[in-house]
Amino acid sequence: MSDPNDKVIIFIDGSNLFYACKRFSSGFKVDYEKLRNILADGRKLIRVYYYGLFNPFDGKVKERQMKFFHALQEMGFEVVYKPLRKRSDNMVEIALAVDLLSLGYKKAYDIAVLVTGDGDFVRAVEVIKSRGLRVEVAMFESATNPELRRKADKFISLDSLADKFEKK
């Protein structure tokens, strides 16, 4: 049972979730309001951060992506987006890690819910836990790095919840 007094911030790695959804089920789309409510689980939700990339090379794709980011903002999400570059891109992951750590050091949350399966976040999770804060990782099982899953205080399998947050 969740403690309604726990302060929660949700950090969504948009690209990681997007590709995990594609692997989970062809055409699977997320209803972000429903996902937010499921992950908040009755606790005091401080904020939801969504980190994403946009394609600056294709005007129509960029326009569609910006419309999506603006829709998330209308739902109250804090959206951090960066342009996709032609070489390997981890600017969004760096932004997520910086926010996770800086907000943790400020004690802005008791629990960070990290929506990613990316093993690059293992060290950030370890640091946050060393500060006495808790970390929950929420992702589809097949898209989750095993070490990230082990390091989290709680793993939330999106596989078993997918029908509750799928956009119909």
C-alpha positions as CSV (number, residue, x, y, z in Angstrom):
1,M,0.0,0.0,0.0
2,S,1.3,3.4,-0.9
3,D,1.7,6.2,1.6
4,P,-0.4,9.2,0.4
5,N,2.1,11.5,2.1
6,D,5.1,10.4,-0.1
7,K,6.1,13.0,-2.5
8,V,6.6,11.6,-6.0
9,I,8.2,12.9,-9.2
10,I,7.9,10.9,-12.4
11,F,10.7,11.0,-14.9
12,I,9.8,9.7,-18.4
13,D,12.5,8.8,-20.9
14,G,10.3,9.4,-23.9
15,S,12.5,7.7,-26.6
16,N,13.1,4.7,-24.4
17,L,9.3,4.3,-23.7
18,F,8.4,4.9,-27.4
19,Y,10.7,2.1,-28.6
20,A,9.7,-0.2,-25.7
21,C,6.0,0.2,-26.7
22,K,6.8,-0.7,-30.3
23,R,8.5,-3.9,-29.1
24,F,5.7,-4.7,-26.7
25,S,2.9,-4.6,-29.2
26,S,2.7,-3.2,-32.7
27,G,0.7,0.0,-32.7
28,F,0.7,0.3,-28.9
29,K,0.2,3.9,-27.8
30,V,0.3,5.4,-24.3
31,D,-2.4,7.5,-22.7
32,Y,-0.1,9.6,-20.6
33,E,-2.7,10.9,-18.2
34,K,-3.6,7.3,-17.3
35,L,0.0,6.3,-17.0
36,R,0.7,9.3,-14.7
37,N,-2.2,8.4,-12.5
38,I,-1.2,4.7,-12.3
39,L,2.4,5.5,-11.4
40,A,1.4,8.2,-8.8
41,D,-0.6,5.5,-7.1
42,G,-2.5,7.9,-4.8
43,R,0.7,9.6,-3.5
44,K,1.4,13.3,-3.6
45,L,2.5,13.9,-7.2
46,I,4.8,16.9,-7.4
47,R,5.5,16.9,-11.1
48,V,5.9,14.7,-14.2
49,Y,8.9,15.3,-16.4
50,Y,8.9,14.0,-20.0
51,Y,12.2,14.0,-21.9
52,G,12.1,13.7,-25.7
53,L,13.8,14.4,-29.0
54,F,12.5,16.1,-32.1
55,N,13.6,15.8,-35.7
56,P,14.9,19.2,-36.9
57,F,15.5,17.8,-40.4
58,D,11.9,17.0,-41.4
59,G,9.4,19.9,-40.9
60,K,6.3,17.7,-40.9
61,V,7.7,15.3,-38.4
62,K,9.0,18.1,-36.2
63,E,5.5,19.8,-36.3
64,R,3.8,16.5,-35.2
65,Q,6.4,16.0,-32.4
66,M,6.0,19.6,-31.2
67,K,2.2,19.2,-31.2
68,F,2.7,16.1,-29.0
69,F,5.0,17.9,-26.6
70,H,2.5,20.8,-26.3
71,A,-0.3,18.4,-25.6
72,L,1.8,16.9,-22.7
73,Q,2.4,20.5,-21.4
74,E,-1.4,21.1,-21.5
75,M,-1.7,18.0,-19.2
76,G,0.7,19.6,-16.8
77,F,3.8,17.7,-17.8
78,E,7.2,19.5,-17.7
79,V,8.6,18.7,-21.1
80,V,12.3,18.8,-21.9
81,Y,13.0,18.3,-25.6
82,K,16.2,18.4,-27.6
83,P,16.9,18.3,-31.3
84,L,17.9,14.9,-32.7
85,R,21.4,15.0,-34.0
86,K,22.8,12.8,-36.8
87,R,25.4,11.2,-34.5
88,S,24.6,9.2,-31.3
89,D,22.4,11.3,-29.1
90,N,22.2,11.2,-25.3
91,M,21.4,14.8,-24.5
92,V,18.0,13.9,-23.3
93,E,19.3,11.2,-21.0
94,I,21.8,13.6,-19.5
95,A,19.1,16.1,-18.9
96,L,17.0,13.5,-17.2
97,A,19.9,12.3,-15.0
98,V,20.8,15.9,-14.0
99,D,17.2,16.6,-13.0
100,L,16.8,13.3,-11.1
101,L,20.0,14.0,-9.2
102,S,19.5,17.8,-8.6
103,L,15.9,17.4,-7.4
104,G,17.0,14.5,-5.2
105,Y,19.7,16.5,-3.6
106,K,17.1,19.3,-2.9
107,K,14.8,16.6,-1.4
108,A,12.0,17.6,-3.8
109,Y,10.7,14.1,-3.7
110,D,10.7,11.0,-1.5
111,I,10.3,8.7,-4.5
112,A,11.5,9.0,-8.0
113,V,9.5,7.0,-10.6
114,L,11.9,6.4,-13.5
115,V,10.1,5.4,-16.7
116,T,13.0,3.8,-18.6
117,G,14.8,0.5,-19.0
118,D,18.1,2.1,-19.9
119,G,21.0,0.7,-17.9
120,D,22.8,4.0,-18.2
121,F,20.8,5.2,-15.3
122,V,22.1,2.6,-12.8
123,R,24.7,4.9,-11.3
124,A,22.2,7.7,-10.9
125,V,19.8,5.3,-9.1
126,E,22.6,4.3,-6.8
127,V,23.4,7.9,-5.9
128,I,19.7,8.8,-5.2
129,K,19.3,5.7,-3.0
130,S,22.5,6.7,-1.1
131,R,20.7,10.0,-0.2
132,G,18.0,8.0,1.5
133,L,15.4,8.4,-1.3
134,R,13.6,5.6,-3.1
135,V,13.5,4.8,-6.8
136,E,10.9,2.9,-8.7
137,V,11.6,1.8,-12.2
138,A,8.6,1.3,-14.5
139,M,9.0,-0.3,-17.9
140,F,8.1,-3.2,-20.0
141,E,10.0,-6.3,-18.8
142,S,11.7,-7.1,-22.1
143,A,13.0,-3.5,-22.4
144,T,14.5,-3.3,-18.9
145,N,18.2,-3.6,-18.2
146,P,18.5,-6.3,-15.5
147,E,20.9,-4.3,-13.3
148,L,18.6,-1.3,-13.4
149,R,15.7,-3.5,-12.3
150,R,17.8,-5.0,-9.4
151,K,19.0,-1.6,-8.2
152,A,15.5,-0.1,-8.0
153,D,13.6,-0.2,-4.8
154,K,10.6,-1.4,-6.7
155,F,10.1,-2.6,-10.3
156,I,6.7,-1.8,-11.9
157,S,6.0,-4.1,-14.8
158,L,4.2,-2.1,-17.5
159,D,3.4,-5.4,-19.2
160,S,0.8,-6.2,-16.5
161,L,-0.6,-2.7,-16.6
162,A,-0.6,-2.0,-20.3
163,D,-4.4,-2.5,-20.7
164,K,-4.9,0.2,-18.1
165,F,-2.9,2.9,-19.9
166,E,-3.2,2.0,-23.6
167,K,-4.6,4.8,-25.7
168,K,-7.7,3.4,-27.4
